[in-house]
Amino acid sequence: MSSPEYRYEDLPENFKIFARSNEAISHSSASAIEEYVTKERPVLEQYEDELKALSRQLAEKKRLLARKRQDLSACERIVQLSRSTSIINLPTEILQLIFLYSIPPSLSACFLHATDYNENAPFSLIHVCRKWRTIAFKTPSLWTSVSIRSFEGSPMTMGENLGMKNHIKNWYERAGPLPKSLDFYMEDQTAFDPMVMPGLADCAFFHGFEFTNLSLGSRDINSLLRTLNEEDPWPMWNSKILHRVESLVLYSELHPYTFDSEEPIEIFSEEDFKSLRRLSLRIGSSLIQGTLGVFDLPWKNLTHVAITSWMQDGDFTDLLTDLISLQQGIFYITYDEPWNSDNGAAVEEHPHLKDLTLIHHINTFSPVPFDRYFFPSLQYFRLGAYTNFFDDDMKTFDLRNIQATLINLTSLSLWHPSWEVSASHIVDILSVTPNLLFLTVGVSTNYDELFNALINNGIDGKESPVVVPLLEDLVIDYGPLVYKLMVRIPPVRPKHFQFSSGVFSEMVKVRWKGEVAGSIQTSQLKKASVFLSGLYESCLEGVQDSLEEEVKEGFELTLGFVDCVQTWEDPMDRKITHWHEGLVLPESSDCCGRCLMEKELEDLEIYE
């Protein structure tokens, strides 16, 4: 039925009557209408074509409109950025500093992503914009270090190595004359395959550059070093790269049971390591006796040595004899049997040693003695112990043979939270350090008795001479004991830890005034820091309230609730790096390592 609203304005008048009614029409009228439709059909098609053309024009206008909006929006953004403090507008010098801080530590890359250079700085920086690319290429210090790490399934173990060799060559060329670093790490033992290892070694050691810092690591470093020494099908080691090496890192996860002390690592020699001064070494959790003998290194020239695997006390004694130029050292020493000191032996002097860390694993009730050493330049001494033994009368260390050194000592740290020790033994140690200015204590002990000794109140009611009369800075750093994966010596739960806010506050008040027992003059204690677990929150609040007046007078007081030790990052069972890079890499640096750790901890909980 026709719509009543439509008037058929364009139809001929005689056709309008037919269009507005439903009556039948004659054959002649129908023929006339058909003739009209045939005549007007091209007009309809013309209208349709014109409409399509207009639709195309409209779509094009819309497209141009959208493009124009995008162009103007980009222009407005550029203007806005030019007037803002965006990183784009930072001076070149500032951008260079930011770029330098974006470089990850050489060993910090997750082992599944270590060779993905495109995703990491500095290579990723050159793909941001032309300005960044120019700045990156004109910042030589961005290109001083290369990490070649190979793992099972890694691209580094496959394909043609010529492209990678040229890539590394171009990388180092951008560094110009700056000192260069190489980290070469082989995770999977299949990488030692004759079809793989020569190509990687060619990329790493035969591009014409000498290194200042060299790191060699593997799950089994003995196999790695001896494989590099092979010359079939062609030489894989270029000893010329060692001539300028000043810092060397040797790292392995596995125990060195395969080391043969009668066969030295032939790729090393004192003649090649003419410039070597700093060594960081970790080979498994413990060194078997004689392991260090396979490394033909210039021990007498080394100034900085960190060996973070446990070594026998006899090996340490022999090693220290060779380290005549040592300035700073970190050593982990196991002590099992009682030892009779030869008091008639000559005093061994190390005139250059300034900073020494000795951490002991003690498996005996007898005190650990020291050889007759004299370190006239020693300024900082960190003495620590992992021990599961405790007796009120037990002394952990016998320090008689190094008293001449301790008398001149100005900074001392007693550490590890699993070290259960009586306060009287700590007082014995402090009694031979009269010139001490800085003291850090992070052991499990009765701190109340220790604080009483610092103000000459004695221990157990017994009078004692004042200790550390020159002390200016005291730190109590006793964070909670947290089980760490791969730590071979689980710490015991502290049984003798005692810390009272009142006793600590009284000690501070007395030493702040510079008097002990009203007559004995001491130096003024200027600063104190206490780091404890959250269990001691109310205790530390009491300290803060009690020392409010002293703080107003200028006393520096720092209190904190912590979940780990604050004053030292223990390198035991940790991935290590060069001395100048901080020695210990952050535990959070290896994301796949964290996943593995979480899995092993879950297995451990199931086992327990």
URDAJO-V572396 format. One record per pair of residues at least 24 apart in sequence whose C-alpha atoms are under 8 Angstrom apart, sorted by the first residue. I is the first residue (numbers start at 1). J is the second residue. If there is no record, write none. Layout:
# URDAJO-V572396
i = [I,I]
j = [J,J]
This chain:
# URDAJO-V572396
i = [92,95,96,96,96,99,99,99,100,100,103,105,105,106,106,106,106,107,107,107,107,108,108,108,108,109,109,110,110,110,110,110,111,111,111,111,111,112,112,112,114,114,114,115,115,115,115,115,115,115,137,138,139,140,140,140,140,141,141,142,143,143,143,143,144,144,144,144,144,144,144,145,145,145,145,145,146,146,146,147,147,147,147,148,148,148,148,148,149,149,149,149,149,150,150,150,150,150,151,151,151,151,152,152,152,152,156,157,157,157,158,161,161,161,162,164,165,165,165,165,168,168,168,169,172,179,179,179,180,180,180,180,181,181,181,181,182,182,182,182,183,183,183,183,184,184,184,184,185,185,185,185,186,186,186,186,187,187,188,188,189,189,192,192,194,197,198,198,198,198,201,201,201,202,205,205,205,205,206,209,210,210,210,210,210,210,211,211,211,211,212,212,212,212,213,213,213,213,213,214,214,214,214,215,215,215,215,215,216,216,216,216,217,217,217,217,218,218,218,219,219,219,220,220,220,220,221,221,221,221,222,222,222,225,225,226,226,226,228,229,229,237,239,239,239,240,242,242,242,243,243,243,243,244,244,244,244,245,245,245,245,246,246,246,246,247,247,247,247,247,247,248,248,248,248,248,249,249,249,249,249,249,250,250,250,250,251,251,251,251,251,252,252,252,253,253,253,253,254,254,254,255,255,255,255,255,256,256,256,256,256,256,257,259,259,260,260,261,261,261,261,261,262,263,264,264,264,264,265,265,265,266,268,268,268,269,269,269,269,270,270,270,273,273,274,276,276,277,277,277,277,278,278,278,278,278,278,279,279,279,279,279,280,280,280,280,280,280,280,280,280,281,281,281,281,281,281,282,282,282,282,283,284,284,285,285,285,285,285,286,286,287,287,288,289,290,299,300,300,301,301,302,303,303,304,304,304,305,305,306,306,307,307,308,308,308,308,309,309,310,317,321,324,324,325,325,325,325,326,326,326,327,327,327,327,328,328,328,328,329,329,329,330,330,330,331,331,331,332,332,332,332,333,333,333,333,334,334,334,334,335,335,335,335,335,335,336,336,336,337,337,338,338,338,338,339,339,341,341,341,342,343,343,345,346,347,347,347,348,348,348,349,349,349,349,350,350,350,351,351,351,352,352,352,353,353,354,354,354,355,355,355,356,356,356,357,357,357,357,358,358,358,359,359,359,359,360,360,360,361,361,361,362,362,362,363,363,363,364,365,365,365,365,366,366,366,367,367,367,367,367,368,368,368,369,369,369,369,370,370,370,370,370,371,371,372,372,373,373,373,374,374,374,375,376,376,378,378,378,379,379,379,379,380,380,380,380,380,381,381,381,381,382,382,382,382,383,383,383,383,384,384,384,384,385,385,385,385,386,386,386,386,386,387,387,387,387,388,388,388,388,388,389,390,390,391,391,392,392,393,394,394,394,395,395,395,396,396,399,403,406,406,407,407,407,407,408,408,408,408,409,409,409,410,410,410,410,411,411,411,411,412,412,412,412,413,413,413,413,414,414,414,414,415,415,415,416,416,417,417,417,417,417,417,417,417,417,418,418,418,418,418,418,418,419,419,420,420,420,420,420,421,422,423,423,423,424,424,424,426,427,427,430,430,431,431,431,433,433,434,434,434,434,435,435,435,435,436,436,436,436,437,437,437,437,437,438,438,438,438,439,439,439,439,440,440,440,440,441,441,441,441,442,442,442,442,443,444,444,444,444,444,445,445,445,446,446,446,446,447,447,447,447,448,448,448,448,448,451,451,451,452,452,454,455,455,455,455,455,456,456,457,466,469,469,469,470,470,470,471,471,471,472,472,472,472,472,473,473,473,473,474,474,474,474,475,475,475,475,476,476,476,476,477,477,477,477,477,477,477,478,478,478,478,478,479,479,479,479,479,479,479,479,480,480,480,480,480,480,481,482,485,485,485,486,487,487,500,501,501,501,501,502,502,502,504,505,505,505,509,509,512,512,526,526,527,527,527,528,528,528,529,529,529,530,530,530,531,531,531,531,531,531,532,532,532,533,533,533,534,534,536,537]
j = [135,135,135,136,139,125,136,142,141,142,142,581,585,145,146,147,183,147,183,577,585,585,586,589,590,589,590,589,590,591,592,593,149,151,590,592,593,151,154,592,147,148,149,147,148,149,150,154,155,156,174,174,175,174,175,176,178,175,178,175,171,172,174,175,171,172,175,178,179,180,181,172,180,181,182,183,181,182,183,182,183,184,185,182,183,184,185,204,183,184,185,186,187,185,186,187,188,191,186,187,188,191,187,188,190,191,200,191,196,200,196,199,200,203,203,203,202,203,204,207,203,204,207,207,209,211,212,213,210,211,212,213,211,212,213,214,211,213,214,215,214,215,216,217,214,215,216,217,215,216,217,218,217,218,219,224,218,219,218,219,219,220,224,227,233,236,233,234,235,236,228,236,237,236,236,237,238,241,238,241,240,241,242,243,244,245,241,242,244,245,244,245,246,247,245,246,247,248,578,245,247,248,249,248,249,250,251,577,248,249,250,251,249,250,251,252,251,252,253,252,253,254,252,253,254,256,250,251,252,283,256,258,259,265,267,265,266,267,267,266,267,267,267,268,272,272,272,273,274,272,273,274,275,273,274,275,276,273,274,275,276,275,276,277,278,276,277,278,279,578,579,276,278,279,280,578,279,280,281,576,577,578,280,281,282,283,281,282,283,575,576,282,283,284,282,283,284,285,283,284,285,283,284,285,286,287,283,284,286,287,288,291,288,291,294,291,294,290,291,292,293,294,294,294,293,294,295,296,294,295,296,296,295,296,297,295,296,297,298,296,297,298,297,298,298,301,302,301,302,303,304,302,303,304,305,578,579,304,305,306,578,579,305,306,307,308,576,577,578,579,583,305,306,307,308,309,576,307,308,309,576,309,309,573,309,310,488,572,573,310,311,311,312,312,315,315,323,324,325,325,326,326,327,328,328,329,579,329,330,330,331,331,332,332,571,572,573,572,573,334,371,348,350,352,350,351,352,353,350,352,353,352,353,354,355,353,354,355,356,355,356,357,356,357,358,357,358,359,358,359,360,361,358,359,360,361,360,361,362,363,360,361,362,363,364,368,362,363,364,363,364,364,366,367,368,368,369,369,370,371,371,372,401,372,372,372,373,374,372,373,374,373,374,375,376,374,375,376,375,376,377,376,377,378,377,378,378,379,380,379,380,381,380,381,382,381,382,383,384,382,383,384,383,384,385,386,384,385,386,385,386,387,386,387,388,387,388,389,389,389,390,394,396,394,395,396,394,395,396,397,398,396,397,398,397,398,399,401,398,399,400,401,402,401,402,401,402,401,402,405,402,404,405,405,405,408,405,408,409,408,409,410,411,409,410,411,412,413,409,411,412,413,412,413,414,415,412,413,414,415,414,415,416,419,415,416,418,419,416,418,419,489,491,418,419,420,491,418,419,420,491,492,420,420,421,421,422,421,422,422,421,422,425,421,422,425,421,425,429,432,432,433,432,433,434,435,433,434,435,436,433,435,436,435,436,437,438,436,437,438,439,436,438,439,440,439,440,441,442,440,441,442,443,441,442,443,442,443,442,443,444,478,479,480,481,491,494,443,444,481,491,492,493,494,443,444,444,445,494,495,496,445,446,447,449,450,449,450,459,450,453,467,467,468,466,467,468,467,468,467,468,469,470,468,469,470,471,468,469,470,471,468,470,471,472,473,471,472,473,474,471,473,474,475,474,475,476,477,475,476,477,478,476,477,478,479,478,478,494,495,496,497,496,497,498,496,497,498,499,497,498,499,500,498,499,500,503,504,503,504,507,503,507,507,507,510,511,516,517,516,517,517,516,521,522,523,522,523,524,523,524,525,523,524,525,526,527,525,526,527,528,525,527,528,529,528,529,530,531,529,530,531,532,529,530,531,532,565,566,567,531,532,533,564,565,531,532,533,562,563,564,565,566,532,533,562,563,564,565,564,564,597,600,601,573,572,573,539,539,540,542,543,542,543,546,543,543,546,547,547,550,550,555,555,556,555,556,557,556,557,558,557,558,559,558,559,560,559,560,561,562,565,566,560,561,562,561,562,563,561,562,561,561]
